């Protein structure tokens, strides 16, 4: 009897000290309508394992159903470990009772998704493939701030390949299966097409033992262990989780247990996260067979383009999206300039012109009737910021900010201004308008004026971007 008791005690001690398996026993998710031959099976079940996508009570995923804006906010929010607790939102059509209210509010606060000018979010509206591309770029800081750039980033990184007909189908609503594929590829490079990840930094493990997991949450099973002092290559970041590689192990670890490089969550650049959501449209007036004003051996269309290209150069590599309505000597109709700005998802619009008529000085216009362009207050603020900077930079006569019923301002759907740099038919102004040096000063003034506007709107510290030119 004594021997039997000793044997039981021995067995219990062995069980207590035996290493626990890396994969926790957990029932694998299964959907009746996602079988073993379904093209998106791997990605759907990967997200389901992390409780990022959920099925119905009847055990179905409905892979062919379209994704709503509320569902998209919830899915992306879960990948980023947002607090999805239902709560009040800023939108009149998203109450606390909406299943995605917490995710919607937090996604909006992180500038991943936006509402509409009428104060609605439209949670049941379907998400298009183009909107999906922008959401993924914003959520995972891929760098694409315009629609075309966002699509290009997804293709370049092996997240999306486009449709069989060679298009991306930007305006088509996206189905749940495709959305799952894109999100899975975005967060886990192992699901991408020909992934080629390079290190974005190095970090050191600070925990005594750190689980490396299949996905960016503790819902995912572990695939290995790292130990204190071990060095890892950072390859990719998803919220507060880092995708790392070390000693033949590859997967996700909590950034709270890493130090160095871009490891600590506290080192997230709030400014960069914000500016990556913003796209600036610069509109060089006239062009092609339309020279604009002509005097003193100068053509307005050339001055406008020269300054616009310099503004673009200043904004490159800042994180902002920047797009010009024309970059060469071509004619673009007024309606085409507005359409371009809207297609690019512009957040501000600045049209550059040169004045004529015998006066002197600088003036900036904005449209003041909210019936067509509702951004009156923002447009006026943007005009004031740019006007102030231009007057200072050129030591010009301040003709002030003015209301103007101009097509590119009136028909736009974003804060929009039109700058008249100076008078081409005034000798003193013309000397500056034709000078590469003064054109550069004008470009810097417009750049700084736009930053001034954004600093006022966001409340963020833009000093790093001011330092680029000052």
C-alpha positions in Angstrom: 0.0 0.0 0.0 2.9 2.3 0.9 4.6 1.6 -2.4 1.4 2.5 -4.3 1.1 5.8 -2.5 4.7 6.7 -3.2 4.2 5.8 -6.8 1.1 8.2 -7.0 3.1 11.0 -5.4 5.9 10.5 -7.8 3.6 10.6 -10.8 2.0 13.8 -9.5 5.4 15.5 -9.1 6.4 14.5 -12.6 3.2 16.0 -14.1 3.8 19.2 -12.1 7.3 19.7 -13.5 6.8 18.4 -17.0 7.0 21.3 -19.6 3.6 22.4 -20.9 3.0 22.0 -24.6 3.5 25.2 -26.7 0.0 24.8 -28.3 -2.8 25.1 -25.8 -5.6 22.5 -26.3 -8.3 24.4 -28.0 -11.2 23.4 -30.2 -10.3 24.3 -33.8 -12.8 26.7 -35.4 -15.0 25.2 -38.1 -17.6 26.7 -40.4 -20.0 24.5 -42.3 -19.8 26.7 -45.4 -16.0 26.9 -45.5 -14.9 23.4 -46.5 -11.4 21.9 -47.1 -11.5 23.0 -50.8 -12.5 26.6 -50.2 -10.0 29.0 -51.8 -9.8 31.2 -48.6 -10.0 28.3 -46.1 -6.5 28.9 -44.6 -6.9 32.6 -44.2 -10.4 32.4 -42.7 -9.5 29.8 -40.2 -6.3 31.7 -39.3 -8.4 34.7 -38.4 -11.0 32.6 -36.7 -8.3 31.0 -34.5 -7.5 34.5 -33.2 -11.2 35.4 -32.8 -10.7 38.1 -35.3 -13.6 36.9 -37.5 -16.6 35.2 -36.0 -19.2 32.9 -37.5 -22.9 32.8 -36.9 -24.6 30.8 -34.0 -25.4 28.1 -36.7 -21.7 27.7 -37.4 -21.5 29.5 -40.7 -19.1 32.1 -42.0 -21.1 33.3 -45.1 -18.0 33.8 -47.2 -19.9 35.3 -50.2 -21.7 38.0 -48.2 -20.5 41.6 -48.6 -18.6 43.2 -45.7 -20.3 46.2 -44.0 -18.4 49.2 -42.6 -19.2 48.1 -39.0 -17.9 44.6 -39.7 -14.7 46.0 -41.3 -14.1 48.3 -38.2 -14.6 45.3 -35.9 -12.3 42.9 -37.8 -9.5 45.4 -38.1 -10.0 46.6 -34.5 -9.6 43.0 -33.3 -6.3 42.6 -35.1 -5.0 45.7 -33.3 -6.4 44.6 -29.9 -8.7 47.6 -29.7 -11.1 47.8 -26.8 -14.3 46.6 -28.5 -16.5 47.2 -25.4 -19.8 48.7 -26.7 -19.9 52.4 -25.9 -21.3 55.7 -27.2 -19.8 57.1 -30.4 -19.7 60.4 -32.1 -22.1 59.2 -34.8 -25.9 59.6 -34.6 -26.5 56.3 -36.4 -24.1 54.2 -34.2 -25.5 53.7 -30.7 -24.0 51.9 -27.8 -26.1 48.9 -28.7 -24.3 48.4 -32.0 -22.0 45.3 -31.8 -19.1 47.2 -33.3 -19.6 50.6 -31.6 -16.4 50.3 -29.5 -14.3 49.2 -32.5 -15.8 52.0 -34.7 -15.1 54.7 -32.1 -11.5 53.6 -31.6 -10.8 53.1 -35.3 -12.0 56.6 -35.9 -9.8 57.9 -33.1 -6.8 56.2 -34.8 -7.7 57.8 -38.2 -8.2 54.4 -39.7 -11.8 55.0 -40.8 -13.9 58.2 -41.0 -17.5 59.1 -40.8 -19.5 61.4 -43.2 -20.1 65.1 -43.2 -23.7 64.7 -42.1 -22.6 63.1 -38.8 -23.3 59.5 -39.8 -21.1 56.5 -40.0 -23.4 54.3 -42.1 -22.5 51.1 -40.4 -24.5 48.9 -42.7 -23.1 50.3 -45.9 -20.9 47.9 -47.9 -17.2 48.4 -48.1 -15.6 48.6 -51.6 -12.3 46.9 -52.5 -10.8 50.4 -52.9 -11.9 51.4 -49.4 -10.5 48.1 -48.1 -7.1 49.0 -49.6 -7.1 52.3 -47.8 -8.2 50.8 -44.5 -5.5 48.2 -44.5 -2.8 50.8 -45.4 -3.9 53.0 -42.5 -4.3 50.2 -40.0 -0.9 48.7 -40.6 1.0 51.8 -41.6 1.9 50.5 -45.1 2.4 54.0 -46.5 -0.3 54.2 -49.2 -2.3 57.4 -48.5 -4.1 57.8 -51.9 -6.3 55.1 -53.4 -3.8 54.3 -56.2 -0.9 54.3 -53.8 -2.8 52.1 -51.3 -3.6 49.5 -54.1 0.1 49.6 -55.2 1.3 48.9 -51.7 -1.0 45.9 -51.4 0.3 44.5 -54.7 3.9 45.3 -54.0 3.8 43.5 -50.6 2.0 40.4 -51.9 -1.3 41.2 -50.0 -3.4 41.6 -53.2 -2.9 40.6 -56.8 -5.9 42.2 -58.4 -8.7 40.6 -60.4 -8.5 38.1 -63.3 -9.3 40.9 -65.8 -6.3 42.9 -64.7 -8.2 45.5 -62.7 -8.5 45.9 -58.9 -12.2 46.5 -58.9 -11.9 49.5 -56.6 -15.6 50.4 -56.8 -16.9 46.8 -56.2 -18.1 45.8 -52.8 -15.8 43.2 -51.1 -17.0 39.8 -49.9 -16.1 38.3 -46.5 -13.8 35.7 -48.0 -11.7 38.2 -49.9 -11.6 40.6 -46.9 -10.4 37.7 -44.7 -7.6 36.9 -47.2 -6.4 40.5 -47.4 -6.4 41.0 -43.6 -4.7 37.7 -43.0 -2.0 38.6 -45.5 -1.6 42.1 -44.1 -1.0 40.9 -40.5 0.9 37.7 -41.2 3.5 37.8 -44.0 3.5 33.9 -44.2 0.1 34.2 -46.1 1.4 36.7 -48.6 2.3 36.0 -52.3 6.1 35.7 -52.5 6.7 37.6 -49.2 10.1 39.4 -49.1 10.5 41.0 -45.7 13.5 42.9 -44.7 14.5 43.9 -41.2 13.1 47.3 -40.0 15.2 47.1 -36.8 16.6 45.0 -34.1 15.4 44.4 -30.5 16.3 42.5 -27.4 14.0 40.2 -25.4 13.5 41.5 -21.8 11.3 38.7 -20.5 12.8 35.6 -18.9 10.8 33.6 -21.4 8.7 35.0 -24.3 6.2 33.0 -26.3 6.4 33.5 -30.1 2.8 33.2 -31.4 1.1 32.5 -34.7 -0.8 35.7 -34.6 -0.9 39.1 -32.9 -2.8 38.1 -29.7 -2.7 35.6 -26.9 -5.6 33.8 -28.7 -3.0 32.3 -31.0 -1.0 29.3 -30.0 2.8 29.5 -29.5 5.3 28.3 -32.0 8.5 28.8 -30.0 10.2 30.5 -27.1 12.7 33.3 -26.8 14.7 34.1 -23.8 16.0 37.2 -22.0 18.8 38.9 -23.8 18.1 37.2 -27.1 18.3 39.5 -30.2 15.5 39.5 -32.8 15.0 41.1 -36.2 11.9 43.2 -36.4 10.1 42.5 -39.7 6.6 43.9 -39.3 4.4 45.6 -36.6 0.7 45.1 -35.9 -0.4 47.4 -33.1 1.4 46.3 -29.9 2.7 43.1 -31.5 5.9 42.6 -33.5 6.5 40.0 -36.2 10.1 38.8 -35.5 12.7 36.3 -36.6 15.3 34.8 -34.4 17.2 31.5 -34.2 15.0 29.9 -36.9 11.8 31.0 -35.1 9.4 33.4 -36.9 6.2 34.8 -35.5 4.5 37.4 -33.2 5.7 38.6 -29.8 4.3 41.3 -27.5 6.3 44.5 -27.9 6.0 45.1 -24.2 8.8 42.5 -23.7 11.2 43.9 -26.3 13.5 46.8 -26.1 15.4 48.8 -28.7 14.7 49.6 -32.4 11.0 50.2 -33.1 10.1 47.8 -30.3 8.3 49.6 -27.5 4.7 50.6 -28.2 5.4 53.9 -26.5 7.7 54.8 -29.4 4.8 54.9 -31.9 5.1 58.1 -33.7 1.6 59.7 -33.3 2.5 62.4 -35.7 3.5 59.9 -38.4 0.4 57.8 -37.8 -1.7 60.9 -38.3 -0.1 62.4 -41.4 -0.2 59.0 -43.1 -4.0 59.4 -43.2 -3.8 62.7 -45.0 -3.6 63.5 -48.7 -2.7 66.9 -50.0 -3.7 67.9 -53.5 -1.7 70.7 -55.2 -3.2 72.2 -58.3 -0.9 74.1 -60.7 -3.3 76.4 -62.5 -3.7 76.6 -66.3 -1.4 74.5 -68.6 -1.1 73.2 -72.2 -2.8 75.6 -74.6 -4.0 77.7 -71.7 -1.0 79.8 -70.7 -2.8 81.9 -68.1 -1.5 85.4 -67.6 1.4 86.5 -69.8 3.7 89.5 -69.1 7.3 90.5 -68.6 8.5 87.5 -70.6 6.8 85.1 -68.2 4.0 82.5 -68.6 1.7 81.9 -65.6 1.3 78.2 -66.4 5.1 77.7 -66.0 5.4 79.6 -62.7 2.5 77.7 -61.2 3.9 74.3 -62.2 7.4 75.2 -61.0 6.2 76.2 -57.6 3.8 73.2 -57.3 6.6 70.7 -58.1 8.7 72.3 -55.4 5.9 71.9 -52.9 5.6 68.3 -53.9 9.3 67.8 -53.3 9.0 69.3 -49.8 6.2 66.9 -48.8 7.9 63.8 -50.1 9.1 61.4 -47.4 7.1 63.3 -44.7 4.4 60.6 -44.5 1.8 62.8 -46.2 0.2 61.7 -49.4 0.9 64.3 -52.1 -0.6 64.5 -55.6 -0.6 67.1 -58.3 -3.4 67.7 -60.8 -0.8 68.0 -63.4 3.0 67.5 -63.4 3.7 68.5 -67.0 2.6 71.2 -69.4 -0.8 69.8 -70.2 -4.3 71.3 -70.0 -6.6 69.9 -67.3 -10.2 71.3 -67.3 -11.5 72.7 -64.0 -13.9 69.8 -63.6 -11.0 67.4 -64.1 -9.0 69.0 -61.4 -11.9 68.6 -58.9 -12.6 65.0 -60.0 -8.9 64.2 -59.6 -8.8 65.6 -56.0 -11.9 63.5 -55.0 -10.6 60.4 -56.7 -7.3 60.7 -54.8 -9.2 61.0 -51.5 -7.8 64.5 -50.9 -8.0 66.1 -47.5 -6.9 69.6 -48.5 -6.7 71.2 -52.0 -4.4 74.1 -52.8 -4.5 75.7 -56.2 -1.5 77.9 -57.3 -2.0 80.9 -59.6 -0.4 84.1 -60.6 -2.3 87.4 -60.6 -2.6 90.1 -63.3 -4.3 93.5 -63.5 -1.7 96.1 -62.4 -1.8 95.5 -58.7 0.8 94.1 -56.4 1.0 91.6 -53.5 -0.3 88.2 -52.5 -3.9 87.1 -51.8 -5.6 83.8 -51.1 -9.2 82.8 -51.8 -11.6 80.3 -50.2 -15.3 79.5 -50.9 -17.7 80.6 -48.2 -21.1 79.0 -49.2 -21.5 75.7 -47.4 -24.3 74.6 -49.8 -21.7 73.0 -52.1 -18.4 72.8 -50.3 -19.2 72.4 -46.6 -15.7 73.0 -45.4 -16.0 76.8 -45.1 -14.4 77.2 -41.6 -11.5 74.9 -42.5 -11.0 76.5 -45.9 -10.8 79.9 -44.3 -8.3 78.7 -41.7 -6.2 77.1 -44.4 -6.2 80.3 -46.5 -5.2 82.4 -43.5 -2.3 80.0 -42.7 -0.9 80.0 -46.2 -1.4 83.7 -46.7 0.5 84.6 -43.6 3.4 82.4 -44.5 3.6 83.8 -48.1 3.5 87.4 -47.0 6.3 86.8 -44.6 8.4 84.7 -47.1 8.1 87.2 -49.9 7.9 90.4 -47.8 4.9 91.0 -50.1 1.9 93.4 -49.8 -0.7 91.5 -47.9 -3.9 91.6 -49.9 -5.5 89.3 -47.4 -7.8 86.2 -47.6 -10.9 86.7 -49.7 -14.1 84.8 -50.5 -14.1 83.6 -54.1 -16.8 81.8 -56.1 -14.3 79.8 -58.1 -15.0 76.4 -59.6 -12.1 74.4 -58.0 -13.1 75.8 -54.6 -16.9 75.7 -54.9 -17.2 72.2 -56.4 -14.7 70.5 -54.1 -15.5 68.3 -51.1 -12.6 69.2 -48.9 -10.9 72.3 -47.4 -9.8 74.2 -50.6 -8.0 77.5 -51.3 -6.6 79.3 -54.3 -3.3 81.2 -53.9 -2.5 84.2 -56.1 1.3 84.5 -55.6 1.8 87.9 -57.1 1.1 90.1 -60.2 2.9 88.9 -63.3 2.4 92.3 -65.0 4.0 94.2 -62.1 7.8 94.5 -62.5 8.6 94.0 -58.8 6.4 91.0 -58.5 7.5 89.5 -61.8 11.1 89.6 -60.7 10.2 87.2 -57.9 7.8 85.1 -59.9 10.4 84.3 -62.5 13.2 83.6 -59.9 13.9 80.0 -59.0 15.0 81.2 -55.5 11.8 83.1 -54.9 9.8 80.2 -56.3 11.4 78.0 -53.7 10.6 80.5 -51.0 6.9 80.5 -52.1 6.9 76.6 -52.1 8.3 76.6 -48.6 5.7 79.1 -47.5 2.9 77.0 -48.9 4.4 73.9 -47.2 4.7 75.6 -43.8 1.2 77.1 -44.2 -0.3 73.7 -44.7 1.6 72.4 -41.7 0.3 75.4 -39.7 -3.3 74.4 -40.7 -2.8 70.7 -39.7 -1.2 71.7 -36.4 -4.3 73.7 -35.6 -6.7 71.0 -36.7 -4.9 68.1 -35.0 -3.3 69.6 -31.9 -0.2 67.6 -32.7 3.4 68.8 -32.5 4.6 69.2 -36.1 8.1 70.5 -35.2 9.9 67.6 -36.9 8.3 68.6 -40.2 8.9 72.3 -39.7 12.6 71.5 -39.1 12.9 70.1 -42.6 12.9 73.6 -44.1 13.8 76.0 -41.2 
